[in-house]
């Protein structure tokens, strides 16, 4: 039950990466999802560091740390790429009249 929101956020990150390749802005990664993914990346990295410093005990735990660190990194990558896409400019009828007068 605890992992369900984490998998949902990971799925949104992958969906966003596909949308960025198609030059789409939606779905947007919100700051809370980026913060959760930063925690995933942090704790996954700590777990992998424990793998190298503590030996090869509990190998399955270290593989799960690698997985969560990887998924956290993907979400942060999608968030960063999405923030670099310029926002679309919305033109209104009032703006069209001003640009024609100039």
C-alpha positions in Angstrom: 0.0 0.0 0.0 2.9 2.4 0.8 4.6 1.8 -2.6 1.5 2.6 -4.7 1.9 6.4 -4.6 5.6 6.0 -5.4 4.9 3.8 -8.4 2.3 6.4 -9.5 4.8 9.2 -9.3 7.4 7.1 -11.2 4.8 6.4 -13.9 4.1 10.1 -14.2 7.8 10.8 -14.6 8.1 8.3 -17.5 4.9 9.6 -19.1 6.3 13.1 -18.9 9.6 12.1 -20.6 7.5 10.6 -23.5 5.4 13.8 -23.7 8.6 16.0 -23.8 9.9 14.0 -26.7 6.6 14.8 -28.5 7.0 18.5 -27.6 4.0 18.5 -25.2 3.8 20.3 -22.0 1.3 18.1 -20.2 1.5 16.2 -17.8 3.3 18.7 -15.6 5.5 17.4 -12.8 4.6 19.4 -9.7 7.1 20.5 -7.0 5.8 18.0 -4.5 6.5 15.1 -6.9 10.0 16.5 -7.6 10.6 16.7 -3.8 9.5 13.1 -3.3 11.6 11.9 -6.2 14.6 13.8 -4.7 14.0 11.8 -1.5 13.8 8.6 -3.5 17.1 9.4 -5.3 18.7 10.3 -2.0 17.7 7.2 -0.1 18.4 5.0 -3.1 21.9 6.5 -3.3 22.5 6.0 0.4 21.4 2.3 0.0 23.8 1.8 -2.9 26.6 3.3 -0.9 25.8 0.9 1.9 26.2 -1.9 -0.6 29.8 -1.0 -1.3 30.7 -0.2 2.3 28.9 -3.1 4.2 29.4 -5.9 1.8 27.1 -8.1 -0.2 24.6 -9.0 2.5 20.9 -8.6 1.7 21.5 -8.2 -2.0 17.7 -7.9 -2.8 17.5 -4.8 -0.6 20.4 -3.2 -2.5 18.7 -4.0 -5.8 15.5 -2.3 -4.6 17.6 0.7 -3.5 19.1 0.9 -7.0 15.6 0.7 -8.5 14.2 3.5 -6.4 17.2 5.7 -6.9 16.9 5.1 -10.7 13.2 6.0 -10.6 13.8 9.1 -8.5 16.5 10.2 -11.0 14.1 9.7 -14.0 11.4 11.9 -12.3 14.0 14.6 -11.5 15.2 14.5 -15.1 11.7 14.9 -16.4 11.0 17.8 -14.1 14.2 19.5 -15.1 13.6 19.1 -18.8 10.0 20.2 -18.4 11.0 23.4 -16.7 13.3 24.2 -19.6 10.4 24.2 -22.1 9.2 27.8 -22.6 5.6 28.5 -21.6 3.3 29.0 -24.6 2.4 32.6 -25.2 -1.3 33.3 -25.1 -2.6 36.1 -27.4 -5.8 37.9 -26.8 -7.8 40.2 -29.0 -6.5 43.2 -27.0 -2.9 42.2 -27.7 -3.6 41.8 -31.4 -4.9 45.4 -31.6 -1.8 46.8 -29.8 0.6 44.9 -32.1 -1.1 46.2 -35.3 -1.0 49.8 -34.1 2.8 49.7 -33.5 
